[in-house]
Amino acid sequence: MNQGLLSSRVYKVLFTACLFSMSSGCRDTTIEDGVAALNKSRIQQLYNCYSLYGHYNQYRGPKDEAEFKEFLLRPKYEKNLKLMKIDRDSLDDLFVSDRDGEPFRIRYGVNGLGNKAVIFEAKGVEGQRMIAVATPKEVDAAEYDAYWSGKKRPESTRATQGASQ
């Protein structure tokens, strides 16, 4: 099996398990450690928040930043944010890259998130910008533009959803 596909599936299973465990109030250290490992940077945190939004909204992304923030501030998701080490009182900071200090570019309204890139650094560092897919990665300008336009998707997504996507 394709290593990227396997990694993507493992990530999705772990993330889904964490979401359900957090929602049910489970306080197992293993779950906390797993969630922390998936949220080491703001781009990871924001991508996982986008995934959380999609999970509770028929796998449709938020239509804009206001709708996204309103969702994240609902008391129902306070435990989720706490486990992801996100301070609700500093939510605006989440939307700014910890690498380049610029607000993230976000593709709002993406349906069926899967392994699509939805969070993008604006400037990046030394000609490389981070994009958030299941695992954030650095890309050059051409690859960034292809992901931003939705023309390029990670290999594992094409393998599971077909090359026509």
C-alpha positions as CSV (number, residue, x, y, z in Angstrom):
1,M,0.0,0.0,0.0
2,N,1.2,3.6,-0.7
3,Q,3.0,4.9,2.4
4,G,1.3,8.4,2.0
5,L,-2.1,6.7,1.8
6,L,-1.4,4.6,4.9
7,S,-0.2,7.7,6.8
8,S,-3.2,9.7,5.8
9,R,-5.6,6.9,6.9
10,V,-3.8,6.5,10.2
11,Y,-4.0,10.2,10.8
12,K,-7.7,10.3,10.0
13,V,-8.4,7.4,12.3
14,L,-6.4,8.9,15.2
15,F,-7.9,12.4,14.7
16,T,-11.5,11.0,14.6
17,A,-10.9,8.9,17.7
18,C,-9.5,12.0,19.5
19,L,-12.6,14.1,18.4
20,F,-15.0,11.5,19.7
21,S,-13.1,11.0,22.9
22,M,-12.9,14.7,23.6
23,S,-16.6,15.1,22.9
24,S,-17.4,12.4,25.4
25,G,-15.2,13.8,28.1
26,C,-12.6,11.1,28.2
27,R,-9.4,12.3,29.9
28,D,-7.0,9.5,29.0
29,T,-3.4,10.7,28.9
30,T,-2.7,8.8,25.7
31,I,-5.5,10.7,23.9
32,E,-4.0,14.0,25.3
33,D,-0.6,13.1,24.1
34,G,-2.0,12.1,20.7
35,V,-3.8,15.4,20.3
36,A,-0.8,17.4,21.4
37,A,1.4,15.6,18.8
38,L,-1.1,16.6,16.1
39,N,-1.1,20.3,17.2
40,K,2.6,21.4,17.5
41,S,2.2,24.5,15.4
42,R,-0.5,27.1,14.6
43,I,-0.9,25.8,11.0
44,Q,-1.6,22.3,12.4
45,Q,-4.0,23.7,15.0
46,L,-5.9,25.7,12.5
47,Y,-6.1,22.8,10.0
48,N,-7.4,20.6,12.8
49,C,-9.9,23.3,13.8
50,Y,-11.1,23.4,10.2
51,S,-11.4,19.6,10.3
52,L,-13.4,19.8,13.5
53,Y,-15.7,22.4,11.9
54,G,-16.2,20.1,8.9
55,H,-16.9,17.1,11.1
56,Y,-19.8,18.8,12.8
57,N,-21.1,20.5,9.6
58,Q,-21.6,17.7,7.0
59,Y,-17.9,17.9,5.9
60,R,-18.4,21.4,4.6
61,G,-15.8,24.1,5.5
62,P,-16.8,27.4,7.1
63,K,-18.0,30.1,4.6
64,D,-15.7,32.8,6.1
65,E,-13.6,33.7,9.1
66,A,-16.5,35.1,11.1
67,E,-18.4,31.8,10.9
68,F,-15.3,29.8,11.6
69,K,-14.4,31.9,14.8
70,E,-18.0,31.8,16.0
71,F,-18.0,28.0,15.8
72,L,-14.7,27.8,17.7
73,L,-15.9,30.0,20.5
74,R,-19.0,27.9,21.2
75,P,-18.8,26.4,24.7
76,K,-19.4,22.9,23.2
77,Y,-15.9,22.9,21.7
78,E,-14.0,24.4,24.7
79,K,-12.5,21.0,25.6
80,N,-11.4,20.4,22.1
81,L,-9.5,23.7,21.9
82,K,-8.0,23.1,25.3
83,L,-6.6,19.8,24.3
84,M,-5.2,21.3,21.1
85,K,-3.5,24.0,23.4
86,I,-5.6,26.8,21.9
87,D,-6.4,29.7,24.1
88,R,-9.9,30.9,23.3
89,D,-9.1,34.3,24.7
90,S,-6.3,34.7,22.1
91,L,-8.2,33.1,19.1
92,D,-7.0,35.8,16.7
93,D,-3.4,34.6,17.3
94,L,-4.4,31.2,15.9
95,F,-5.0,32.8,12.5
96,V,-1.4,34.2,12.3
97,S,1.6,32.0,11.2
98,D,4.1,31.4,14.0
99,R,6.8,31.3,11.2
100,D,6.3,34.4,9.1
101,G,4.0,36.5,11.5
102,E,1.5,37.0,8.7
103,P,-2.2,36.1,8.8
104,F,-2.9,32.7,7.2
105,R,-4.7,32.5,3.9
106,I,-7.6,30.1,4.2
107,R,-9.7,28.4,1.6
108,Y,-13.2,28.8,3.0
109,G,-16.1,26.7,1.9
110,V,-14.2,23.6,0.9
111,N,-16.4,20.6,0.8
112,G,-15.3,17.1,1.8
113,L,-12.0,18.2,3.4
114,G,-10.3,14.9,3.2
115,N,-6.6,15.7,2.5
116,K,-7.1,19.0,0.7
117,A,-4.9,22.0,1.4
118,V,-7.0,24.7,3.2
119,I,-4.5,26.6,5.3
120,F,-1.6,28.5,3.7
121,E,1.2,30.8,4.9
122,A,1.1,34.2,3.2
123,K,4.8,34.9,2.9
124,G,6.7,31.9,4.3
125,V,10.4,31.8,5.0
126,E,13.3,31.9,2.5
127,G,11.1,31.3,-0.5
128,Q,9.2,28.3,1.0
129,R,5.7,28.6,2.4
130,M,3.8,26.1,4.5
131,I,0.5,24.6,3.5
132,A,-1.6,22.5,5.7
133,V,-2.7,19.1,4.4
134,A,-2.9,16.1,6.8
135,T,0.7,16.9,7.6
136,P,1.9,20.5,6.9
137,K,4.7,20.8,4.4
138,E,6.8,23.5,2.8
139,V,6.3,24.2,-0.9
140,D,7.7,26.5,-3.5
141,A,5.7,29.3,-5.2
142,A,4.5,27.1,-8.2
143,E,3.3,24.3,-6.0
144,Y,1.7,26.7,-3.5
145,D,-0.3,28.3,-6.4
146,A,-1.4,24.9,-7.6
147,Y,-2.6,23.9,-4.1
148,W,-4.3,27.3,-3.5
149,S,-6.3,27.1,-6.8
150,G,-7.3,23.5,-5.8
151,K,-5.7,22.1,-9.0
152,K,-3.2,20.1,-7.0
153,R,-4.1,17.7,-4.3
154,P,-1.9,15.3,-2.2
155,E,-1.1,12.0,-3.9
156,S,-3.0,10.0,-1.2
157,T,-6.2,12.0,-2.0
158,R,-6.0,11.3,-5.7
159,A,-5.4,7.6,-5.0
160,T,-8.6,7.4,-2.9
161,Q,-10.8,9.8,-4.7
162,G,-9.7,9.3,-8.3
163,A,-7.4,11.2,-10.6
164,S,-10.3,13.4,-11.9
165,Q,-10.5,15.4,-8.7
